[in-house]
Every structure is written in C-alpha cells, then in structure tokens.
Amino acid sequence: MSAPPLTSRTAWTVKRGLMKLRWPGLAGLGLILFTAALAAVTIQSARERLRGLNEEVAALNARLGQRGTTNSSASGRSQLSNFYAFFPLTEDLPELLGRIHRAAEQNQLLLKKGEYKLSREVEFRLARYEVTLPVSGDYSRVRGFVNDVLQAVPSAALDELTLKRESIEQSELEARVRFSLFLGAER
C-alpha cells in the first residue's frame, strides 16, 4: 500500500482542525487574517507617505539653502526693524481712535466717555495706549464692535471685556471694553 500524497494529507488535517474550531473559532481565525491583511496594507501606505514626506523635506531644504545664500544680507537687525515698522506711529493715534469710533457707530453703540492712558516702558520700544470704553447695547452689537475694532486696528489687543446685565429679561447690557493700542516710535 502506498502512502497518500502529502498535499491530500495536509488538506485533510486542515479540514479536521477547522471542524474542531466550530463557528466561534472560524470567526476568530477570519478576524486574525483580516487584521493581518489590514496591517500590511496600512504599513505599506504609511511607508509610501513617509517616503513622499522625506522627498518634500529634501526639496524644501534645497529651496531653503538657495534662499539662505541669496538673502544672507538680511540680518536679524533688519528683521527686527521690519517688525517695529508694522506698528503705527503715535502721530497716527487720532486716525486709530477715529476707526474705533466708526466701529461703534457701525454697530449702533454710543460712546459717551472713555479713559485714555499712554504709557512707555524704557526696555520696550513700543508705546502702549490703553483705551477703556463703557458701552451699552445688546450682546451681538458689543461683540460686533469688538470684532470690528480688532479688524480695523491691527495693532490693537483686547485686554478686558466685562459684561453686566441688570436682569435676565433685559436684552440691553452694560459693557466695559479695554483695548491696548501698540504704537511704534518715530521713524
């Protein structure tokens, strides 16, 4: 008698093992195979993405190297001067305050009074002009006013916004808004 071929014997062993597993074991085996295939695909796509990012980094480094050789005359000192040149001068202050008042008018807010304070620090090359304005109106108008001021005056920063309402039924609220306008020194 001859021995059965090796492939048919292996197939019979595999079938018998699968029958012993029953449906929970088969489901688990299927999940293991699915996870292994998914991991292989994910790893391959991540390797391709990494290769693309490395090529992009190399291209950006090459461009940066070229820019660094042609733009080497731009020192840190001139970059700092460009930074300070962004800020308006103290002589532009009336125009900046006019922008703030126009923003209040556009949002139908009345500015009756305000507190204004100019301060300079020795180590700081910028002057700080604090503008504190009490306004009253509904929330959307106050918020619109603040947004419009920050858009119209790029060198402005919102320092404080205090909202107060007498009762829940009132739509009108009292607000206190404080901006800091940063101003550059004369050029």
C-alpha positions in Angstrom: 0.0 0.0 0.0 1.3 3.4 -0.9 1.2 6.4 1.4 -1.3 9.1 0.5 0.3 12.2 -1.2 1.5 14.9 1.2 -0.9 17.6 -0.1 -4.1 15.5 0.4 -2.9 14.6 3.9 -2.3 18.2 4.7 -5.7 19.2 3.3 -7.3 16.5 5.4 -5.5 17.8 8.6 -6.6 21.4 7.9 -10.2 20.3 7.4 -10.3 18.3 10.5 -8.7 21.2 12.5 -11.3 23.7 11.1 -14.2 21.4 12.0 -12.9 21.2 15.6 -12.8 25.1 15.8 -16.6 25.4 15.0 -18.1 28.8 14.2 -16.5 30.9 17.0 -13.1 29.7 16.2 -13.6 30.2 12.5 -14.8 33.8 13.1 -11.7 34.4 15.2 -9.4 33.0 12.6 -11.2 35.2 10.0 -10.6 38.2 12.1 -7.0 37.4 12.6 -6.5 37.0 8.8 -8.4 40.3 8.2 -6.3 42.2 10.8 -3.1 40.9 9.3 -4.1 42.0 5.8 -5.2 45.4 7.1 -2.0 45.9 9.0 0.1 45.0 5.9 -1.9 47.5 3.7 -1.7 50.2 6.4 2.1 49.8 6.9 2.7 49.9 3.1 0.7 53.1 2.7 2.5 54.7 5.7 5.9 53.8 4.2 4.8 55.4 0.9 3.6 58.5 2.7 6.8 58.7 4.7 8.9 58.4 1.5 6.9 61.3 0.0 7.3 63.4 3.0 11.1 62.8 3.1 11.2 63.9 -0.6 9.3 67.0 0.3 11.6 67.8 3.2 14.6 67.4 0.9 13.1 69.7 -1.7 12.2 72.3 1.0 15.8 72.1 2.5 17.2 72.6 -1.0 15.0 75.7 -1.5 15.9 77.0 1.9 19.6 76.5 1.2 19.2 78.6 -2.0 17.2 81.3 -0.3 19.8 81.5 2.5 22.6 82.1 0.1 20.8 84.8 -1.8 19.2 86.5 1.1 22.2 86.4 3.5 22.3 90.2 3.6 19.0 90.3 5.6 20.4 90.3 9.1 18.5 89.9 12.3 18.7 93.6 12.9 16.7 94.4 9.7 14.1 91.8 10.6 13.6 93.5 13.9 13.3 96.8 12.2 10.7 95.4 9.9 8.8 94.1 12.9 8.7 97.6 14.5 7.8 99.2 11.2 4.5 97.3 11.3 3.2 99.4 14.2 1.6 102.8 13.6 3.3 105.9 15.0 2.0 107.9 17.9 1.1 110.7 15.4 -1.4 108.3 13.8 -3.3 108.0 17.1 -6.2 110.3 16.1 -6.9 108.2 13.0 -6.8 105.0 15.0 -9.3 106.5 17.6 -11.5 107.5 14.7 -11.6 103.9 13.5 -12.7 102.8 16.9 -15.5 105.4 17.0 -16.6 104.4 13.4 -16.8 100.8 14.6 -19.0 101.9 17.4 -21.2 103.9 15.1 -21.5 100.9 12.6 -22.7 98.7 15.5 -25.1 101.4 16.7 -23.3 101.9 20.0 -22.9 105.3 21.7 -19.5 106.1 23.2 -20.3 108.8 25.8 -17.0 108.8 27.6 -13.7 106.9 27.8 -10.5 106.7 29.6 -7.3 107.1 27.7 -3.8 106.4 29.0 -0.4 106.5 27.2 2.5 104.6 28.8 6.0 103.9 27.7 8.5 101.5 29.2 12.2 102.0 28.9 13.1 98.5 27.7 10.1 98.2 25.4 10.4 100.1 22.1 6.6 100.3 21.6 4.3 102.7 23.4 1.1 101.3 24.8 -2.1 103.4 24.6 -4.9 102.0 26.7 -8.5 102.9 25.7 -11.3 102.0 28.1 -14.8 102.5 26.8 -18.1 101.9 28.6 -20.8 100.9 26.1 -24.3 99.7 26.3 -26.3 97.6 23.8 -27.2 94.0 23.1 -24.6 91.3 23.1 -24.4 90.9 19.3 -23.6 94.7 18.8 -21.0 94.7 21.6 -19.3 91.6 20.1 -19.6 93.2 16.6 -17.9 96.3 17.9 -15.0 94.4 19.4 -14.5 92.4 16.2 -14.6 95.5 14.0 -12.1 97.3 16.2 -9.7 94.3 16.0 -10.1 94.2 12.2 -9.7 98.0 11.7 -6.8 98.4 14.0 -4.3 95.5 13.6 -2.0 96.8 16.3 -4.9 96.7 18.9 -5.3 94.0 21.5 -8.4 93.3 23.6 -7.4 93.5 27.3 -10.7 93.4 29.0 -14.3 92.8 28.2 -16.7 93.0 31.2 -20.4 92.4 30.6 -23.2 93.2 33.1 -27.0 92.9 32.8 -29.4 94.1 35.5 -31.9 91.2 34.9 -32.4 88.2 32.6 -35.4 89.8 30.9 -33.3 92.8 29.6 -31.6 92.4 26.3 -29.6 95.6 26.9 -26.3 95.1 28.8 -23.6 97.3 30.1 -20.1 96.5 28.9 -16.7 97.8 29.6 -14.2 97.3 26.9 -10.4 97.9 27.2 -8.1 97.9 24.2 -4.4 98.4 24.1 -3.1 100.1 21.0 0.6 99.4 20.4 2.4 102.3 18.7 5.9 102.5 17.3 8.5 105.1 17.9 9.0 107.9 15.3 11.0 106.7 12.3 
